[in-house]
Amino acid sequence: MRNRLRRSRHRLLALLGTAALAMAGAIALPGTAQAANVLTNPGFESGSLSPWSCSGNLGSVVSSPVHGGSKSLAGAVSSSDTAQCSQTVAVQPNTAYSLSGWVRGNYVYLGVNGGSSTWTSSPSAYSQLTTSFTTGASQTSATIYVHGWYAQGTYYADDISLDGPGGGGGGDTQAPTAPTGLTSTGKTSSSVSLSWGAATDNVGVTSYDIYSGANQVLSVSGTSATVSGLSASTAYTFTVKARDAAGNTSPASNAVSVTTSAGTGGGTGFTQAAPYLYEGWGDPPAPSTVMSATGIKWFTMAFVLDSGGCNPSWDGSRPLTGGVDQTAINQIRAAGGDVVPSFGGWQGSKLGANCSSASALAGALQKVISAYGLKAIDMDIENTDEFENEAVQAKILTALKTAKANNPGLRTIVTFGTSTTGPTYYGNRLIEQAQSLNAGIDVFTIMPFDFGGGSDMYGNTVAAAEGLKTKLKSTFGWDDATAYSHIGISGMNGLSDQSETTTPAIWTQIRDWSNSHHIARLAFWAVNRDRGCAGGGVVSNCSGISQNTWQFTSITAGFTG
């Protein structure tokens, strides 16, 4: 959680080696042609990627930041994918073309396959890239691309232009054949995986467009795709069309109808009442005592940090196994409960920031998962080293996706701060990257406190949760019930760091609202503070207000989702 109730902070920032960058650098050449732009959707103003195709499904169209118009391309680079987005167009042989585009990001590249390219580093403002090339004697198509660099954060591109004559006139007018054998290869409550047989073309197929009903939802270069952001227990009908470099489009493939899986409990089938328990300070209570007095079953155990070299330990200093934390976990499980470890927090040396790659971070998560046979993990993503670093956000989300793939049934939670009206810029980016990476996050948990002195903690909490619901709906295409089922609330009992007051009565209101809207998770910081000390201020072992011992935990135990 936050500020005065946190531990000392230690940040390490990963740096990109210049030798690795040099491998991809190229010399920029001056533009030469003055003809019309032959690219389609060059400024992404259509609101969709088509006809651009992006590797790893890591591209998305966003509303901010833009260079011109109201849309731009965002490429959510990962540690293993540069999020290359490309478009193939018809061109004329032996002809000069000028390529330019406006880009923003740590490292962004613009070029043509088999030809020239250029790059820049412009993390805080859009910068124009320009290069040129001349087509070969028999060349009739060219593939233009833009991409970032490994683990260097999301890049943005806008107003890309390829100036020169198009490949019309006596060019290619023959459409590809229809893709064959479209079939569903898998489904969840929010996604459908598809595959199909390749189409043929007199020149060559460059991409496949996937349709849900009459709406194009995805464009890919291969013969398989996963359509995400769907609603649970809902029937969808998909078709696929092939497209060539000249823009000729094939007839539709056969149609396949798929009903997404049911999601009990509103879409994820997962609910959890799990207040934080921290063995590092605040006179940690015996969990069996709290469980017996309140009926609580789950605890969020804080915090797993980096003890050096991307090695997980409790608080960065206590052993992962064999110490007081394992003793508490054993006691909880002996009483019929379970735990979800929380990685990160506001301060300390964090695995997300310090592990060198998503695969290394996934390996660190796996050590904890394997040590305790976990059913769920929570990534508490805060502060400038993780929350306000888009590259680290992507690293964390990619590692969680890997953890889910390697541990069937594992539930993943991300926890982050919020404004009174919903996610902030970085919260929105976290959600957008989760969608772009198809990370499969089960619960997006907000921390509705430390608003700067807001007095209406119930109203502000509900408004923040509703803002999160709206963002989840627009990003994933979910209905209200599915969006609520992916929401968590993690409050602060009694006085917050900024002396906002959440009383037992207010927390009861928040719990009842959470039950009536069937959200997935309810937590608070922390059981250590769930003891009365009216006038005691913001301290580690009591709430600062008048209350019964373990009263907030008892209220939380009544959360049913």
DOKOLNU-789424 format. One record per residue (C-alpha): x negated, y negated, z negated; residue number from 1; residue in three letters; chain. Coordinates in steps of 0.5 Angstrom, whole numbers, plus 500, padded with zeros to 3 digits. Example, Ala and Ser with C-alpha at 12.3 -4.5 7.8 and 13.67 -1.06 7.14 Angstrom:
2
((475 509 484) 1 "ala" "A")
((473 502 486) 2 "ser" "A")
This chain:
561
((500 500 500) 1 "met" "A")
((497 493 499) 2 "arg" "A")
((493 488 496) 3 "asn" "A")
((492 487 489) 4 "arg" "A")
((494 495 488) 5 "leu" "A")
((489 497 493) 6 "arg" "A")
((482 499 492) 7 "arg" "A")
((475 496 495) 8 "ser" "A")
((475 496 503) 9 "arg" "A")
((470 498 507) 10 "his" "A")
((470 498 515) 11 "arg" "A")
((466 501 520) 12 "leu" "A")
((467 499 527) 13 "leu" "A")
((466 504 533) 14 "ala" "A")
((461 500 538) 15 "leu" "A")
((461 502 546) 16 "leu" "A")
((454 504 548) 17 "gly" "A")
((452 500 554) 18 "thr" "A")
((449 506 558) 19 "ala" "A")
((456 509 558) 20 "ala" "A")
((459 503 561) 21 "leu" "A")
((453 502 566) 22 "ala" "A")
((455 509 569) 23 "met" "A")
((462 506 572) 24 "ala" "A")
((460 499 573) 25 "gly" "A")
((459 496 581) 26 "ala" "A")
((458 490 584) 27 "ile" "A")
((464 485 586) 28 "ala" "A")
((464 483 593) 29 "leu" "A")
((467 476 596) 30 "pro" "A")
((474 477 599) 31 "gly" "A")
((475 476 606) 32 "thr" "A")
((482 477 608) 33 "ala" "A")
((488 472 608) 34 "gln" "A")
((494 477 610) 35 "ala" "A")
((500 479 606) 36 "ala" "A")
((499 483 600) 37 "asn" "A")
((501 490 602) 38 "val" "A")
((502 493 595) 39 "leu" "A")
((509 495 593) 40 "thr" "A")
((511 492 586) 41 "asn" "A")
((504 488 585) 42 "pro" "A")
((506 485 579) 43 "gly" "A")
((511 490 576) 44 "phe" "A")
((517 486 576) 45 "glu" "A")
((521 491 578) 46 "ser" "A")
((521 494 570) 47 "gly" "A")
((518 501 573) 48 "ser" "A")
((511 503 575) 49 "leu" "A")
((514 506 581) 50 "ser" "A")
((510 507 586) 51 "pro" "A")
((504 506 581) 52 "trp" "A")
((502 513 578) 53 "ser" "A")
((498 513 572) 54 "cys" "A")
((494 519 569) 55 "ser" "A")
((496 522 563) 56 "gly" "A")
((503 518 563) 57 "asn" "A")
((499 513 559) 58 "leu" "A")
((501 507 563) 59 "gly" "A")
((508 503 562) 60 "ser" "A")
((511 496 564) 61 "val" "A")
((511 491 558) 62 "val" "A")
((513 484 557) 63 "ser" "A")
((507 481 554) 64 "ser" "A")
((502 479 555) 65 "pro" "A")
((503 477 562) 66 "val" "A")
((499 473 567) 67 "his" "A")
((505 471 572) 68 "gly" "A")
((513 473 572) 69 "gly" "A")
((516 477 566) 70 "ser" "A")
((512 484 566) 71 "lys" "A")
((505 487 567) 72 "ser" "A")
((502 494 566) 73 "leu" "A")
((499 496 560) 74 "ala" "A")
((494 502 560) 75 "gly" "A")
((494 506 553) 76 "ala" "A")
((487 508 554) 77 "val" "A")
((485 514 549) 78 "ser" "A")
((478 517 547) 79 "ser" "A")
((479 522 553) 80 "ser" "A")
((483 518 559) 81 "asp" "A")
((481 511 562) 82 "thr" "A")
((489 511 563) 83 "ala" "A")
((488 510 571) 84 "gln" "A")
((494 507 575) 85 "cys" "A")
((493 508 582) 86 "ser" "A")
((497 506 588) 87 "gln" "A")
((496 509 595) 88 "thr" "A")
((498 505 601) 89 "val" "A")
((498 505 609) 90 "ala" "A")
((492 501 612) 91 "val" "A")
((489 500 619) 92 "gln" "A")
((482 503 621) 93 "pro" "A")
((476 498 622) 94 "asn" "A")
((479 493 618) 95 "thr" "A")
((477 488 612) 96 "ala" "A")
((481 488 606) 97 "tyr" "A")
((481 484 600) 98 "ser" "A")
((483 486 593) 99 "leu" "A")
((484 482 587) 100 "ser" "A")
((488 482 580) 101 "gly" "A")
((489 479 574) 102 "trp" "A")
((486 484 568) 103 "val" "A")
((486 483 560) 104 "arg" "A")
((482 488 556) 105 "gly" "A")
((475 490 553) 106 "asn" "A")
((473 493 559) 107 "tyr" "A")
((478 493 565) 108 "val" "A")
((476 496 572) 109 "tyr" "A")
((479 495 579) 110 "leu" "A")
((477 498 586) 111 "gly" "A")
((479 503 591) 112 "val" "A")
((477 510 592) 113 "asn" "A")
((471 511 596) 114 "gly" "A")
((470 504 596) 115 "gly" "A")
((468 498 592) 116 "ser" "A")
((470 496 585) 117 "ser" "A")
((469 491 580) 118 "thr" "A")
((470 490 572) 119 "trp" "A")
((470 485 567) 120 "thr" "A")
((471 485 559) 121 "ser" "A")
((476 479 557) 122 "ser" "A")
((479 482 551) 123 "pro" "A")
((483 475 549) 124 "ser" "A")
((485 472 556) 125 "ala" "A")
((487 474 563) 126 "tyr" "A")
((481 474 568) 127 "ser" "A")
((481 475 575) 128 "gln" "A")
((477 481 579) 129 "leu" "A")
((476 480 586) 130 "thr" "A")
((472 485 591) 131 "thr" "A")
((473 487 598) 132 "ser" "A")
((472 493 603) 133 "phe" "A")
((473 495 610) 134 "thr" "A")
((476 501 612) 135 "thr" "A")
((473 507 616) 136 "gly" "A")
((474 508 623) 137 "ala" "A")
((480 513 622) 138 "ser" "A")
((482 511 616) 139 "gln" "A")
((490 510 615) 140 "thr" "A")
((491 510 607) 141 "ser" "A")
((487 507 601) 142 "ala" "A")
((488 508 594) 143 "thr" "A")
((488 502 590) 144 "ile" "A")
((486 503 582) 145 "tyr" "A")
((486 500 576) 146 "val" "A")
((483 503 569) 147 "his" "A")
((480 501 562) 148 "gly" "A")
((475 505 559) 149 "trp" "A")
((475 511 554) 150 "tyr" "A")
((477 509 547) 151 "ala" "A")
((476 501 548) 152 "gln" "A")
((484 500 547) 153 "gly" "A")
((490 498 551) 154 "thr" "A")
((488 494 558) 155 "tyr" "A")
((493 490 561) 156 "tyr" "A")
((494 488 569) 157 "ala" "A")
((498 484 573) 158 "asp" "A")
((499 481 580) 159 "asp" "A")
((495 485 584) 160 "ile" "A")
((494 484 591) 161 "ser" "A")
((491 488 597) 162 "leu" "A")
((491 482 603) 163 "asp" "A")
((490 485 610) 164 "gly" "A")
((495 488 615) 165 "pro" "A")
((499 494 613) 166 "gly" "A")
((499 500 617) 167 "gly" "A")
((506 499 620) 168 "gly" "A")
((507 499 628) 169 "gly" "A")
((504 505 631) 170 "gly" "A")
((503 508 624) 171 "gly" "A")
((506 514 620) 172 "asp" "A")
((513 514 620) 173 "thr" "A")
((514 522 618) 174 "gln" "A")
((517 523 611) 175 "ala" "A")
((514 529 607) 176 "pro" "A")
((518 535 606) 177 "thr" "A")
((523 536 600) 178 "ala" "A")
((519 539 594) 179 "pro" "A")
((522 546 592) 180 "thr" "A")
((523 550 586) 181 "gly" "A")
((524 545 581) 182 "leu" "A")
((525 548 575) 183 "thr" "A")
((525 546 567) 184 "ser" "A")
((519 549 564) 185 "thr" "A")
((521 547 557) 186 "gly" "A")
((525 542 552) 187 "lys" "A")
((525 539 546) 188 "thr" "A")
((531 534 543) 189 "ser" "A")
((527 528 546) 190 "ser" "A")
((524 531 552) 191 "ser" "A")
((524 536 558) 192 "val" "A")
((518 539 562) 193 "ser" "A")
((519 540 569) 194 "leu" "A")
((515 543 575) 195 "ser" "A")
((516 544 582) 196 "trp" "A")
((513 547 589) 197 "gly" "A")
((509 542 593) 198 "ala" "A")
((511 538 599) 199 "ala" "A")
((508 538 606) 200 "thr" "A")
((507 531 610) 201 "asp" "A")
((503 530 617) 202 "asn" "A")
((498 525 613) 203 "val" "A")
((499 527 606) 204 "gly" "A")
((503 527 600) 205 "val" "A")
((501 521 595) 206 "thr" "A")
((506 522 589) 207 "ser" "A")
((512 525 587) 208 "tyr" "A")
((518 521 584) 209 "asp" "A")
((522 524 578) 210 "ile" "A")
((530 522 578) 211 "tyr" "A")
((535 523 572) 212 "ser" "A")
((541 522 576) 213 "gly" "A")
((541 516 581) 214 "ala" "A")
((535 513 576) 215 "asn" "A")
((528 514 578) 216 "gln" "A")
((525 515 571) 217 "val" "A")
((517 517 572) 218 "leu" "A")
((512 517 578) 219 "ser" "A")
((506 522 578) 220 "val" "A")
((501 525 583) 221 "ser" "A")
((501 532 581) 222 "gly" "A")
((507 538 581) 223 "thr" "A")
((509 537 574) 224 "ser" "A")
((511 532 569) 225 "ala" "A")
((515 531 562) 226 "thr" "A")
((520 526 561) 227 "val" "A")
((521 524 554) 228 "ser" "A")
((525 519 551) 229 "gly" "A")
((531 523 551) 230 "leu" "A")
((537 524 547) 231 "ser" "A")
((538 530 543) 232 "ala" "A")
((544 535 545) 233 "ser" "A")
((545 531 552) 234 "thr" "A")
((545 534 559) 235 "ala" "A")
((541 531 564) 236 "tyr" "A")
((540 533 572) 237 "thr" "A")
((533 532 575) 238 "phe" "A")
((531 532 582) 239 "thr" "A")
((524 530 585) 240 "val" "A")
((522 526 592) 241 "lys" "A")
((516 526 595) 242 "ala" "A")
((512 520 598) 243 "arg" "A")
((507 519 603) 244 "asp" "A")
((502 513 603) 245 "ala" "A")
((506 509 608) 246 "ala" "A")
((512 509 603) 247 "gly" "A")
((516 515 607) 248 "asn" "A")
((520 519 602) 249 "thr" "A")
((523 526 603) 250 "ser" "A")
((530 528 601) 251 "pro" "A")
((531 530 594) 252 "ala" "A")
((529 537 591) 253 "ser" "A")
((534 542 589) 254 "asn" "A")
((537 539 582) 255 "ala" "A")
((536 542 575) 256 "val" "A")
((541 541 569) 257 "ser" "A")
((538 541 562) 258 "val" "A")
((541 540 556) 259 "thr" "A")
((536 537 550) 260 "thr" "A")
((535 541 544) 261 "ser" "A")
((540 540 538) 262 "ala" "A")
((537 535 533) 263 "gly" "A")
((540 537 526) 264 "thr" "A")
((539 531 521) 265 "gly" "A")
((540 526 527) 266 "gly" "A")
((535 529 532) 267 "gly" "A")
((528 531 528) 268 "thr" "A")
((531 536 523) 269 "gly" "A")
((527 533 518) 270 "phe" "A")
((528 529 512) 271 "thr" "A")
((524 528 506) 272 "gln" "A")
((525 524 499) 273 "ala" "A")
((517 523 497) 274 "ala" "A")
((515 517 493) 275 "pro" "A")
((507 516 493) 276 "tyr" "A")
((503 519 487) 277 "leu" "A")
((496 517 486) 278 "tyr" "A")
((491 521 482) 279 "glu" "A")
((486 515 483) 280 "gly" "A")
((489 510 478) 281 "trp" "A")
((495 508 474) 282 "gly" "A")
((495 513 469) 283 "asp" "A")
((497 519 474) 284 "pro" "A")
((503 523 470) 285 "pro" "A")
((504 530 470) 286 "ala" "A")
((508 532 477) 287 "pro" "A")
((511 537 473) 288 "ser" "A")
((514 532 468) 289 "thr" "A")
((517 528 473) 290 "val" "A")
((520 533 477) 291 "met" "A")
((523 536 471) 292 "ser" "A")
((526 529 469) 293 "ala" "A")
((528 527 476) 294 "thr" "A")
((529 533 481) 295 "gly" "A")
((524 530 486) 296 "ile" "A")
((521 536 490) 297 "lys" "A")
((516 532 495) 298 "trp" "A")
((511 527 493) 299 "phe" "A")
((506 523 498) 300 "thr" "A")
((499 524 496) 301 "met" "A")
((495 518 496) 302 "ala" "A")
((490 517 500) 303 "phe" "A")
((485 521 504) 304 "val" "A")
((479 517 506) 305 "leu" "A")
((473 518 509) 306 "asp" "A")
((467 521 505) 307 "ser" "A")
((462 519 510) 308 "gly" "A")
((461 523 517) 309 "gly" "A")
((468 523 519) 310 "cys" "A")
((469 528 513) 311 "asn" "A")
((476 528 509) 312 "pro" "A")
((476 527 501) 313 "ser" "A")
((481 524 496) 314 "trp" "A")
((480 517 496) 315 "asp" "A")
((473 518 499) 316 "gly" "A")
((470 520 493) 317 "ser" "A")
((474 526 490) 318 "arg" "A")
((473 533 493) 319 "pro" "A")
((478 535 498) 320 "leu" "A")
((479 542 494) 321 "thr" "A")
((478 544 487) 322 "gly" "A")
((479 537 483) 323 "gly" "A")
((485 533 480) 324 "val" "A")
((488 532 487) 325 "asp" "A")
((489 540 488) 326 "gln" "A")
((491 541 481) 327 "thr" "A")
((497 536 482) 328 "ala" "A")
((499 540 488) 329 "ile" "A")
((498 546 485) 330 "asn" "A")
((503 544 480) 331 "gln" "A")
((508 541 484) 332 "ile" "A")
((508 547 489) 333 "arg" "A")
((509 552 482) 334 "ala" "A")
((515 548 481) 335 "ala" "A")
((518 549 487) 336 "gly" "A")
((516 542 491) 337 "gly" "A")
((511 540 496) 338 "asp" "A")
((507 535 498) 339 "val" "A")
((505 530 504) 340 "val" "A")
((498 527 504) 341 "pro" "A")
((497 520 506) 342 "ser" "A")
((491 518 510) 343 "phe" "A")
((489 511 510) 344 "gly" "A")
((492 505 506) 345 "gly" "A")
((490 498 506) 346 "trp" "A")
((483 499 503) 347 "gln" "A")
((477 504 503) 348 "gly" "A")
((473 507 509) 349 "ser" "A")
((478 510 513) 350 "lys" "A")
((478 516 518) 351 "leu" "A")
((482 513 523) 352 "gly" "A")
((477 507 524) 353 "ala" "A")
((471 511 522) 354 "asn" "A")
((471 518 526) 355 "cys" "A")
((468 517 533) 356 "ser" "A")
((474 520 537) 357 "ser" "A")
((481 522 537) 358 "ala" "A")
((478 530 537) 359 "ser" "A")
((474 528 531) 360 "ala" "A")
((479 525 528) 361 "leu" "A")
((484 531 529) 362 "ala" "A")
((478 536 527) 363 "gly" "A")
((478 532 520) 364 "ala" "A")
((486 532 520) 365 "leu" "A")
((485 540 521) 366 "gln" "A")
((481 541 515) 367 "lys" "A")
((486 538 510) 368 "val" "A")
((492 541 514) 369 "ile" "A")
((488 548 513) 370 "ser" "A")
((486 547 506) 371 "ala" "A")
((493 546 504) 372 "tyr" "A")
((497 549 509) 373 "gly" "A")
((501 543 510) 374 "leu" "A")
((508 542 513) 375 "lys" "A")
((507 534 514) 376 "ala" "A")
((502 529 514) 377 "ile" "A")
((503 521 514) 378 "asp" "A")
((498 516 517) 379 "met" "A")
((499 510 513) 380 "asp" "A")
((496 505 518) 381 "ile" "A")
((494 498 516) 382 "glu" "A")
((490 492 516) 383 "asn" "A")
((485 490 521) 384 "thr" "A")
((481 496 522) 385 "asp" "A")
((487 501 524) 386 "glu" "A")
((493 497 525) 387 "phe" "A")
((491 491 528) 388 "glu" "A")
((486 495 533) 389 "asn" "A")
((490 498 539) 390 "glu" "A")
((484 503 540) 391 "ala" "A")
((484 506 533) 392 "val" "A")
((492 506 534) 393 "gln" "A")
((491 510 540) 394 "ala" "A")
((486 514 537) 395 "lys" "A")
((490 516 531) 396 "ile" "A")
((496 517 535) 397 "leu" "A")
((492 522 540) 398 "thr" "A")
((489 526 534) 399 "ala" "A")
((496 527 531) 400 "leu" "A")
((499 529 538) 401 "lys" "A")
((493 534 538) 402 "thr" "A")
((495 536 530) 403 "ala" "A")
((502 538 532) 404 "lys" "A")
((500 542 538) 405 "ala" "A")
((495 546 534) 406 "asn" "A")
((500 547 528) 407 "asn" "A")
((507 549 531) 408 "pro" "A")
((512 546 526) 409 "gly" "A")
((508 540 523) 410 "leu" "A")
((511 534 522) 411 "arg" "A")
((508 527 523) 412 "thr" "A")
((509 521 520) 413 "ile" "A")
((506 514 521) 414 "val" "A")
((507 508 516) 415 "thr" "A")
((506 501 517) 416 "phe" "A")
((508 494 515) 417 "gly" "A")
((514 490 518) 418 "thr" "A")
((517 483 518) 419 "ser" "A")
((524 482 515) 420 "thr" "A")
((527 483 522) 421 "thr" "A")
((523 489 525) 422 "gly" "A")
((516 491 527) 423 "pro" "A")
((511 486 528) 424 "thr" "A")
((507 485 535) 425 "tyr" "A")
((502 491 532) 426 "tyr" "A")
((508 495 530) 427 "gly" "A")
((511 494 537) 428 "asn" "A")
((505 496 540) 429 "arg" "A")
((504 502 536) 430 "leu" "A")
((511 505 538) 431 "ile" "A")
((510 503 545) 432 "glu" "A")
((503 507 545) 433 "gln" "A")
((506 513 541) 434 "ala" "A")
((511 513 547) 435 "gln" "A")
((506 512 553) 436 "ser" "A")
((502 518 549) 437 "leu" "A")
((508 522 548) 438 "asn" "A")
((505 523 541) 439 "ala" "A")
((511 526 539) 440 "gly" "A")
((511 522 532) 441 "ile" "A")
((517 525 528) 442 "asp" "A")
((518 519 523) 443 "val" "A")
((516 511 524) 444 "phe" "A")
((516 509 517) 445 "thr" "A")
((516 501 515) 446 "ile" "A")
((514 498 509) 447 "met" "A")
((519 493 507) 448 "pro" "A")
((516 488 502) 449 "phe" "A")
((510 483 502) 450 "asp" "A")
((514 479 506) 451 "phe" "A")
((512 472 503) 452 "gly" "A")
((517 471 497) 453 "gly" "A")
((523 474 500) 454 "gly" "A")
((528 474 495) 455 "ser" "A")
((534 479 498) 456 "asp" "A")
((530 485 498) 457 "met" "A")
((536 489 500) 458 "tyr" "A")
((538 485 506) 459 "gly" "A")
((531 484 508) 460 "asn" "A")
((530 492 508) 461 "thr" "A")
((536 493 512) 462 "val" "A")
((534 488 517) 463 "ala" "A")
((527 491 518) 464 "ala" "A")
((530 498 519) 465 "ala" "A")
((535 495 524) 466 "glu" "A")
((530 492 528) 467 "gly" "A")
((526 498 528) 468 "leu" "A")
((532 502 530) 469 "lys" "A")
((533 497 536) 470 "thr" "A")
((525 498 538) 471 "lys" "A")
((526 505 538) 472 "leu" "A")
((532 505 542) 473 "lys" "A")
((529 501 547) 474 "ser" "A")
((522 504 548) 475 "thr" "A")
((525 512 547) 476 "phe" "A")
((532 511 550) 477 "gly" "A")
((535 514 544) 478 "trp" "A")
((542 513 542) 479 "asp" "A")
((543 510 535) 480 "asp" "A")
((543 516 531) 481 "ala" "A")
((537 519 534) 482 "thr" "A")
((533 513 533) 483 "ala" "A")
((536 513 525) 484 "tyr" "A")
((533 520 525) 485 "ser" "A")
((526 518 526) 486 "his" "A")
((526 512 521) 487 "ile" "A")
((523 512 514) 488 "gly" "A")
((523 507 509) 489 "ile" "A")
((517 506 504) 490 "ser" "A")
((519 501 499) 491 "gly" "A")
((515 498 493) 492 "met" "A")
((519 499 486) 493 "asn" "A")
((519 493 481) 494 "gly" "A")
((515 487 483) 495 "leu" "A")
((511 487 489) 496 "ser" "A")
((504 484 491) 497 "asp" "A")
((508 478 492) 498 "gln" "A")
((512 478 486) 499 "ser" "A")
((518 480 490) 500 "glu" "A")
((523 484 486) 501 "thr" "A")
((526 491 487) 502 "thr" "A")
((531 493 481) 503 "thr" "A")
((534 500 480) 504 "pro" "A")
((540 497 483) 505 "ala" "A")
((537 494 489) 506 "ile" "A")
((533 501 490) 507 "trp" "A")
((540 505 489) 508 "thr" "A")
((543 500 495) 509 "gln" "A")
((537 502 499) 510 "ile" "A")
((538 509 498) 511 "arg" "A")
((545 509 499) 512 "asp" "A")
((544 505 506) 513 "trp" "A")
((539 510 508) 514 "ser" "A")
((544 516 507) 515 "asn" "A")
((549 513 510) 516 "ser" "A")
((545 512 516) 517 "his" "A")
((542 519 516) 518 "his" "A")
((534 516 516) 519 "ile" "A")
((529 521 516) 520 "ala" "A")
((525 519 510) 521 "arg" "A")
((525 515 503) 522 "leu" "A")
((519 513 499) 523 "ala" "A")
((516 508 494) 524 "phe" "A")
((509 506 492) 525 "trp" "A")
((509 509 487) 526 "ala" "A")
((511 514 481) 527 "val" "A")
((505 511 477) 528 "asn" "A")
((508 505 477) 529 "arg" "A")
((515 508 475) 530 "asp" "A")
((515 506 468) 531 "arg" "A")
((518 499 465) 532 "gly" "A")
((514 493 463) 533 "cys" "A")
((518 487 463) 534 "ala" "A")
((514 481 464) 535 "gly" "A")
((508 486 465) 536 "gly" "A")
((506 483 472) 537 "gly" "A")
((504 487 478) 538 "val" "A")
((500 492 475) 539 "val" "A")
((498 500 477) 540 "ser" "A")
((502 504 471) 541 "asn" "A")
((508 500 471) 542 "cys" "A")
((513 496 475) 543 "ser" "A")
((513 489 472) 544 "gly" "A")
((521 489 470) 545 "ile" "A")
((525 493 465) 546 "ser" "A")
((527 500 467) 547 "gln" "A")
((528 507 465) 548 "asn" "A")
((522 511 466) 549 "thr" "A")
((522 515 472) 550 "trp" "A")
((528 511 474) 551 "gln" "A")
((526 510 481) 552 "phe" "A")
((524 517 482) 553 "thr" "A")
((531 519 480) 554 "ser" "A")
((534 515 485) 555 "ile" "A")
((530 517 491) 556 "thr" "A")
((531 524 489) 557 "ala" "A")
((538 523 491) 558 "gly" "A")
((536 521 498) 559 "phe" "A")
((539 527 503) 560 "thr" "A")
((538 524 510) 561 "gly" "A")
